[in-house]
């Protein structure tokens, strides 16, 4: 089964997602890997800006167009390596005639399967304001905490002013926001923005994190009918040694 990827949201996260899918697939040769059709479109308007009413440029319009194009080219399953874009999931699902992986729901499922009862949410303003994670977590009986206004600004600075801008990560800002949520009882911090996945890739965060991009890659392997490598069955850092 071929995987279609609506990419460019942002570009480096898309590249890392592809790498994760390849690493997670139990393959002995090139031919064992998943066929991927990737449309890397960084010109898709900012999702958070639209959700918060800062721009009238609707990102769902090009996303639907790209999704339909991927299906026409043979994609039987679609992944979107951008968490905030899942705000538009229902519209995308109705408009694109194929299976679209819901990374937020799959992340919640993974937390529940691993017995996590309370989490912290590190994500964009758009994701936090729309309640994407909060709704799914509450439905699964998992408690959550979000950053204070000051800490949320720190998270946004790291996402937009550091990672998206290609600048070094201000680690102290991010760790301070994480520590705040842990002091409020969070057992696990959800890295709920694919830019934060790049922080996990490049820095040693330690135990107690769940990267949504890991979850999306894992589910992509499974949905495309490939075998998942054993070391990726549990994705909460420190809970299962790889």
PLY file of the C-alpha trace (Angstrom):
ply
format ascii 1.0
element vertex 242
property float x
property float y
property float z
element edge 241
property int vertex1
property int vertex2
end_header
0.00 0.00 0.00
1.38 3.41 -0.99
1.68 6.27 1.49
0.92 9.84 0.48
2.47 12.67 2.50
1.14 16.23 2.63
4.48 17.80 3.49
6.28 21.09 3.93
4.54 21.94 7.23
7.47 22.48 7.93
9.97 21.07 5.46
12.52 19.65 7.93
9.79 17.84 9.85
8.70 16.22 6.59
12.22 14.94 5.90
12.51 13.60 9.45
9.12 11.89 9.15
10.29 10.03 6.05
13.44 8.97 7.90
11.36 7.66 10.81
9.10 5.62 8.52
12.15 4.02 6.92
13.84 3.33 10.27
10.71 1.81 11.77
10.03 -0.59 8.90
11.31 -4.15 9.32
13.06 -4.37 5.96
15.88 -6.52 4.64
16.28 -4.75 1.31
15.11 -1.68 -0.63
12.09 -3.50 -1.98
10.73 -4.18 1.52
10.15 -0.48 2.23
6.97 1.56 1.81
6.32 3.43 -1.41
5.89 7.11 -0.56
4.59 9.98 -2.64
5.62 13.20 -0.92
4.27 16.61 -1.89
6.50 19.08 -0.07
4.53 22.34 -0.15
5.91 24.93 2.31
3.75 27.66 0.73
0.64 26.26 2.45
-0.53 29.15 4.71
0.30 29.04 8.42
-2.20 26.87 10.28
-2.01 28.63 13.63
-2.42 32.04 12.00
-5.65 30.96 10.34
-7.08 29.17 13.38
-6.50 32.23 15.57
-7.94 34.62 12.97
-4.66 36.38 12.22
-4.93 35.62 8.50
-7.73 34.88 6.06
-5.58 32.52 3.99
-7.17 29.12 4.52
-4.56 26.31 4.52
-7.19 23.62 3.98
-7.69 24.65 0.34
-4.21 23.65 -0.90
-4.16 20.68 1.49
-7.31 19.25 -0.12
-5.88 19.86 -3.59
-2.63 18.10 -2.69
-4.45 15.22 -1.00
-6.57 14.59 -4.09
-3.47 14.72 -6.27
-1.72 12.15 -4.06
-4.72 9.81 -4.32
-4.78 10.23 -8.10
-1.12 9.20 -8.15
-1.83 6.03 -6.20
-1.67 6.90 -2.50
-3.97 4.63 -0.49
-3.20 6.21 2.89
-2.22 9.79 3.77
-0.05 11.16 6.57
0.24 14.83 7.50
3.45 15.58 9.46
1.95 18.69 11.07
-0.11 18.43 14.23
-1.90 21.78 13.93
-3.13 20.74 10.46
-5.24 18.07 12.17
-7.62 20.90 13.13
-8.89 20.47 9.55
-9.06 16.67 9.73
-12.84 16.35 9.26
-12.86 18.58 6.18
-9.84 16.81 4.71
-11.36 13.39 5.40
-14.65 14.35 3.75
-12.92 15.91 0.73
-10.18 13.35 0.06
-11.40 9.87 -0.73
-8.83 7.81 1.17
-7.64 6.84 4.66
-6.01 9.76 6.53
-4.09 8.95 9.71
-5.23 11.02 12.71
-1.98 11.57 14.61
-3.67 13.11 17.65
-6.06 10.18 18.13
-3.24 7.67 17.64
-1.10 9.51 20.18
-3.92 9.34 22.71
-4.36 5.63 22.00
-0.65 5.03 22.59
-0.74 6.85 25.92
-3.74 4.81 27.05
-2.14 1.54 25.96
0.90 2.38 28.07
-1.06 3.28 31.20
-0.31 7.02 31.25
-2.83 8.93 33.35
-1.67 12.57 33.10
0.27 14.41 30.41
1.59 17.85 29.53
0.89 19.28 26.07
3.68 21.12 24.25
2.27 22.45 20.97
1.51 25.56 18.93
-0.97 28.20 20.03
-3.32 26.94 17.31
-3.23 23.37 18.57
-3.70 24.43 22.20
-6.49 26.92 21.43
-8.40 24.46 19.25
-8.38 21.79 21.98
-7.21 19.07 19.60
-5.39 17.08 22.26
-7.62 18.10 25.16
-10.73 16.63 23.52
-9.11 13.30 22.65
-7.37 12.94 26.02
-10.52 13.71 27.99
-12.43 11.13 25.95
-9.81 8.54 26.87
-9.88 9.43 30.56
-6.39 10.94 30.54
-5.79 14.15 32.51
-3.70 16.93 30.98
-1.99 20.21 31.72
-1.04 22.98 29.30
1.71 25.58 29.77
1.09 28.91 31.47
0.86 31.94 29.17
4.56 32.73 29.71
5.66 29.15 29.11
3.44 28.82 26.04
5.14 31.88 24.57
8.49 30.20 25.23
7.34 27.08 23.37
6.15 29.22 20.44
9.46 31.08 20.37
11.34 27.80 20.07
9.01 26.55 17.31
8.83 29.72 15.21
11.88 31.84 16.08
14.33 28.97 16.47
13.43 25.82 14.54
11.35 27.19 11.66
13.86 30.03 11.29
16.81 27.63 11.20
18.38 29.02 14.37
19.78 27.22 17.46
17.21 26.04 19.99
16.96 28.01 23.23
16.91 24.90 25.38
16.41 26.71 28.67
13.08 28.15 27.50
11.79 24.76 26.46
12.97 22.85 29.51
11.45 25.48 31.78
8.05 24.96 30.13
8.42 21.19 30.41
9.43 21.39 34.08
6.43 23.57 34.85
4.07 20.91 33.48
5.86 18.12 35.32
5.45 20.04 38.59
1.72 20.04 37.82
1.73 16.25 37.71
2.46 15.42 34.07
4.00 11.95 33.79
4.72 12.40 30.08
5.18 15.50 27.92
3.56 15.23 24.50
5.79 16.76 21.83
2.70 17.93 20.00
4.34 19.89 17.21
6.53 18.33 14.54
9.12 21.09 15.02
9.54 19.84 18.59
10.21 16.40 17.11
13.40 17.90 15.69
14.41 18.94 19.21
13.99 15.32 20.33
16.09 14.21 17.35
18.95 16.61 18.04
18.97 16.85 21.86
18.85 14.34 24.67
15.54 15.10 26.38
15.58 12.08 28.66
12.65 10.02 29.89
8.96 10.87 29.86
8.29 12.21 26.36
6.03 11.06 23.54
6.72 12.44 20.07
3.64 12.70 17.87
5.81 12.32 14.76
7.03 8.96 16.08
3.41 7.90 16.51
2.49 9.05 13.00
5.43 7.17 11.48
4.60 4.01 13.45
0.97 4.10 12.35
2.03 4.74 8.74
4.12 1.56 8.75
1.24 -0.46 10.19
-1.47 0.96 7.91
0.68 0.34 4.85
0.87 -3.34 5.73
4.52 -3.49 6.73
6.06 -5.03 9.85
7.12 -2.63 12.59
10.56 -3.09 14.16
10.19 -4.33 17.74
12.09 -1.40 19.26
9.39 1.02 18.08
6.37 -0.71 19.62
6.60 1.52 22.71
7.40 5.15 21.95
7.33 6.81 25.39
10.98 7.67 26.11
12.39 5.85 29.10
9.39 3.54 29.41
10.75 1.00 26.94
14.46 0.83 26.21
15.35 0.74 22.54
0 1
1 2
2 3
3 4
4 5
5 6
6 7
7 8
8 9
9 10
10 11
11 12
12 13
13 14
14 15
15 16
16 17
17 18
18 19
19 20
20 21
21 22
22 23
23 24
24 25
25 26
26 27
27 28
28 29
29 30
30 31
31 32
32 33
33 34
34 35
35 36
36 37
37 38
38 39
39 40
40 41
41 42
42 43
43 44
44 45
45 46
46 47
47 48
48 49
49 50
50 51
51 52
52 53
53 54
54 55
55 56
56 57
57 58
58 59
59 60
60 61
61 62
62 63
63 64
64 65
65 66
66 67
67 68
68 69
69 70
70 71
71 72
72 73
73 74
74 75
75 76
76 77
77 78
78 79
79 80
80 81
81 82
82 83
83 84
84 85
85 86
86 87
87 88
88 89
89 90
90 91
91 92
92 93
93 94
94 95
95 96
96 97
97 98
98 99
99 100
100 101
101 102
102 103
103 104
104 105
105 106
106 107
107 108
108 109
109 110
110 111
111 112
112 113
113 114
114 115
115 116
116 117
117 118
118 119
119 120
120 121
121 122
122 123
123 124
124 125
125 126
126 127
127 128
128 129
129 130
130 131
131 132
132 133
133 134
134 135
135 136
136 137
137 138
138 139
139 140
140 141
141 142
142 143
143 144
144 145
145 146
146 147
147 148
148 149
149 150
150 151
151 152
152 153
153 154
154 155
155 156
156 157
157 158
158 159
159 160
160 161
161 162
162 163
163 164
164 165
165 166
166 167
167 168
168 169
169 170
170 171
171 172
172 173
173 174
174 175
175 176
176 177
177 178
178 179
179 180
180 181
181 182
182 183
183 184
184 185
185 186
186 187
187 188
188 189
189 190
190 191
191 192
192 193
193 194
194 195
195 196
196 197
197 198
198 199
199 200
200 201
201 202
202 203
203 204
204 205
205 206
206 207
207 208
208 209
209 210
210 211
211 212
212 213
213 214
214 215
215 216
216 217
217 218
218 219
219 220
220 221
221 222
222 223
223 224
224 225
225 226
226 227
227 228
228 229
229 230
230 231
231 232
232 233
233 234
234 235
235 236
236 237
237 238
238 239
239 240
240 241
